[in-house]
Amino acid sequence: MTGVNGGDREERAKEALIVSALRRDDHPDEQVDVDRLPKLTEEEERALESFAANFIERLMAGEMDLALRHRTNEQRERPDSEPAAAAGAAGFGLDRAEEIDEETKAELEEQRKKIVERKEGEKEADGEADRA
Amino acid sequence: MPTEQLPTQEEMEYLLRDDPRDFIAALHEYFTKVLARYIKRWSWGVLDPHELADACQETLLGIWERVQEPGFDPECPLRMVYGIARNIAVTMRRRKLGRRVRANQEAVVNAVAADLSGTTVGLEWRLLLPEERREFQQAVEEIIACLPERQRMAAQAFAETYEELRERDKYRLLAAAMSAISGKMEDVATVKSAWRFARETIQEKLAQRGFGFMKGKDR
């Protein structure tokens, strides 16, 4: 990481977490929390209604447009070339073993202890607040 | 329709085993809007209303073709449904942003790993519980969806070009992706500035939601 100082590295790490949240490629959902999905605009609702009319009848009658069919086959393929196992929430480079020098390792160990202590303190405070 | 009023996975599986036509009809009746919203989520809201409707139609068509394939396994059909919807959404999003449909996912993974390596932020992430990680990811999506339009577009352009930006450090890629979203020529300086504002807002809002380690260095 030549040319990138400590503060910038932390900022780049934050950017990486933002990107990985958007471009994650984990297993498809089985249940979706509908309340947390983006809402449709009135225009989008109208566009949906116009396609929805007679859709099933046309589908069953085999009347779907051939061009659309070809497009669908192409689009249905995984858009990303690597298998999901390469990515996923846990495997998205987010938990990869670190290749770092001894000095950085020691600094990180120190940081890790501080974070763990802070989290334990937070938990205790939460517990006390619940009891109060 | 609230989640609890939608047919369950088991009910959908029963329909599928009984008659795929009933399954697709139920999907169409109960899930069209859910699928549209799910596609909107994975396409980051960059599709116009007609493209979104096209994506829904193609999803249902794709599902119909999939369930008719010989040897198709009808167990847990909603996983297949959302999988097809997501693939179509991502494909259409990448096309819309002028990107190759097939991203080099390994390059993204490597860039993320390199950025996190040896940082306190990376350490904070690894110490999060699985549900906290899911909450983080959901929060990022929600915060970006609520950003002012230019900032939202810049964030989307940055996310879509990230691995190449890290590899080549050429911000004209970011400007090109932003141009594809906004529909007009964007210059590098303006787009970089929009991304900087977007990033600061995202970090600040994540910090407010309990992810304090995301707070910007200047705040």
Chai-1 contact restraints between the chains, C-beta under 6 A:
chainA,res_idxA,chainB,res_idxB,connection_type,confidence,min_distance_angstrom,max_distance_angstrom,comment,restraint_id
A,G7,B,K217,contact,1.0,0.0,6.0,A-B,restraint_1
A,R9,B,T119,contact,1.0,0.0,6.0,A-B,restraint_2
A,E10,B,T119,contact,1.0,0.0,6.0,A-B,restraint_3
A,E10,B,V121,contact,1.0,0.0,6.0,A-B,restraint_4
A,R12,B,D115,contact,1.0,0.0,6.0,A-B,restraint_5
A,A13,B,D115,contact,1.0,0.0,6.0,A-B,restraint_6
A,A13,B,L116,contact,1.0,0.0,6.0,A-B,restraint_7
A,A13,B,T119,contact,1.0,0.0,6.0,A-B,restraint_8
A,A13,B,V121,contact,1.0,0.0,6.0,A-B,restraint_9
A,A13,B,G122,contact,1.0,0.0,6.0,A-B,restraint_10
A,K14,B,V121,contact,1.0,0.0,6.0,A-B,restraint_11
A,K14,B,M214,contact,1.0,0.0,6.0,A-B,restraint_12
A,A16,B,V112,contact,1.0,0.0,6.0,A-B,restraint_13
A,A16,B,D115,contact,1.0,0.0,6.0,A-B,restraint_14
A,A16,B,L116,contact,1.0,0.0,6.0,A-B,restraint_15
A,I18,B,V140,contact,1.0,0.0,6.0,A-B,restraint_16
A,I18,B,I202,contact,1.0,0.0,6.0,A-B,restraint_17
A,V19,B,A159,contact,1.0,0.0,6.0,A-B,restraint_18
A,V19,B,Y162,contact,1.0,0.0,6.0,A-B,restraint_19
A,S20,B,V112,contact,1.0,0.0,6.0,A-B,restraint_20
A,A21,B,Q137,contact,1.0,0.0,6.0,A-B,restraint_21
A,A21,B,V140,contact,1.0,0.0,6.0,A-B,restraint_22
A,L22,B,A159,contact,1.0,0.0,6.0,A-B,restraint_23
A,R23,B,V108,contact,1.0,0.0,6.0,A-B,restraint_24
A,R23,B,A159,contact,1.0,0.0,6.0,A-B,restraint_25
A,P28,B,R79,contact,1.0,0.0,6.0,A-B,restraint_26
A,P28,B,Y82,contact,1.0,0.0,6.0,A-B,restraint_27
A,P28,B,G83,contact,1.0,0.0,6.0,A-B,restraint_28
A,D29,B,Y82,contact,1.0,0.0,6.0,A-B,restraint_29
A,E30,B,C76,contact,1.0,0.0,6.0,A-B,restraint_30
A,E30,B,L78,contact,1.0,0.0,6.0,A-B,restraint_31
A,E30,B,R79,contact,1.0,0.0,6.0,A-B,restraint_32
A,V34,B,T3,contact,1.0,0.0,6.0,A-B,restraint_33
A,V34,B,V34,contact,1.0,0.0,6.0,A-B,restraint_34
A,L37,B,R37,contact,1.0,0.0,6.0,A-B,restraint_35
A,L37,B,Y38,contact,1.0,0.0,6.0,A-B,restraint_36
A,L37,B,R41,contact,1.0,0.0,6.0,A-B,restraint_37
A,P38,B,R37,contact,1.0,0.0,6.0,A-B,restraint_38
A,P38,B,K40,contact,1.0,0.0,6.0,A-B,restraint_39
A,P38,B,R41,contact,1.0,0.0,6.0,A-B,restraint_40
A,P38,B,A145,contact,1.0,0.0,6.0,A-B,restraint_41
A,L40,B,A36,contact,1.0,0.0,6.0,A-B,restraint_42
A,E43,B,P49,contact,1.0,0.0,6.0,A-B,restraint_43
A,E44,B,P49,contact,1.0,0.0,6.0,A-B,restraint_44
A,E44,B,L52,contact,1.0,0.0,6.0,A-B,restraint_45
A,A47,B,P49,contact,1.0,0.0,6.0,A-B,restraint_46
A,A47,B,H50,contact,1.0,0.0,6.0,A-B,restraint_47
A,A47,B,A53,contact,1.0,0.0,6.0,A-B,restraint_48
A,L48,B,A36,contact,1.0,0.0,6.0,A-B,restraint_49
A,L48,B,A53,contact,1.0,0.0,6.0,A-B,restraint_50
A,F51,B,A53,contact,1.0,0.0,6.0,A-B,restraint_51
A,F51,B,Q57,contact,1.0,0.0,6.0,A-B,restraint_52
A,A52,B,T32,contact,1.0,0.0,6.0,A-B,restraint_53
A,I56,B,A25,contact,1.0,0.0,6.0,A-B,restraint_54
A,I56,B,H28,contact,1.0,0.0,6.0,A-B,restraint_55
A,L59,B,W64,contact,1.0,0.0,6.0,A-B,restraint_56
A,M64,B,L61,contact,1.0,0.0,6.0,A-B,restraint_57
A,T72,B,E58,contact,1.0,0.0,6.0,A-B,restraint_58
A,T72,B,L61,contact,1.0,0.0,6.0,A-B,restraint_59
A,T72,B,G62,contact,1.0,0.0,6.0,A-B,restraint_60
A,Q75,B,I88,contact,1.0,0.0,6.0,A-B,restraint_61
A,Q75,B,T91,contact,1.0,0.0,6.0,A-B,restraint_62
A,R76,B,G62,contact,1.0,0.0,6.0,A-B,restraint_63
A,R76,B,I84,contact,1.0,0.0,6.0,A-B,restraint_64
A,R76,B,N87,contact,1.0,0.0,6.0,A-B,restraint_65
A,R78,B,N87,contact,1.0,0.0,6.0,A-B,restraint_66
A,P79,B,N87,contact,1.0,0.0,6.0,A-B,restraint_67
A,P79,B,V90,contact,1.0,0.0,6.0,A-B,restraint_68
A,P79,B,T91,contact,1.0,0.0,6.0,A-B,restraint_69
A,P79,B,V101,contact,1.0,0.0,6.0,A-B,restraint_70
A,D80,B,A103,contact,1.0,0.0,6.0,A-B,restraint_71
A,D80,B,Q105,contact,1.0,0.0,6.0,A-B,restraint_72
A,S81,B,R102,contact,1.0,0.0,6.0,A-B,restraint_73
A,E82,B,Q105,contact,1.0,0.0,6.0,A-B,restraint_74
A,E82,B,E106,contact,1.0,0.0,6.0,A-B,restraint_75
A,A86,B,Q105,contact,1.0,0.0,6.0,A-B,restraint_76
A,A87,B,Q105,contact,1.0,0.0,6.0,A-B,restraint_77
A,A87,B,V109,contact,1.0,0.0,6.0,A-B,restraint_78
A,F92,B,V109,contact,1.0,0.0,6.0,A-B,restraint_79
A,G93,B,V109,contact,1.0,0.0,6.0,A-B,restraint_80
A,G93,B,V112,contact,1.0,0.0,6.0,A-B,restraint_81
A,G93,B,A113,contact,1.0,0.0,6.0,A-B,restraint_82
A,L94,B,W125,contact,1.0,0.0,6.0,A-B,restraint_83
A,R96,B,A113,contact,1.0,0.0,6.0,A-B,restraint_84
A,E98,B,S117,contact,1.0,0.0,6.0,A-B,restraint_85
A,I100,B,G118,contact,1.0,0.0,6.0,A-B,restraint_86
A,T104,B,G118,contact,1.0,0.0,6.0,A-B,restraint_87
A,L108,B,L123,contact,1.0,0.0,6.0,A-B,restraint_88
A,Q111,B,T120,contact,1.0,0.0,6.0,A-B,restraint_89
A,Q111,B,L123,contact,1.0,0.0,6.0,A-B,restraint_90
A,R112,B,L123,contact,1.0,0.0,6.0,A-B,restraint_91
A,I115,B,L127,contact,1.0,0.0,6.0,A-B,restraint_92
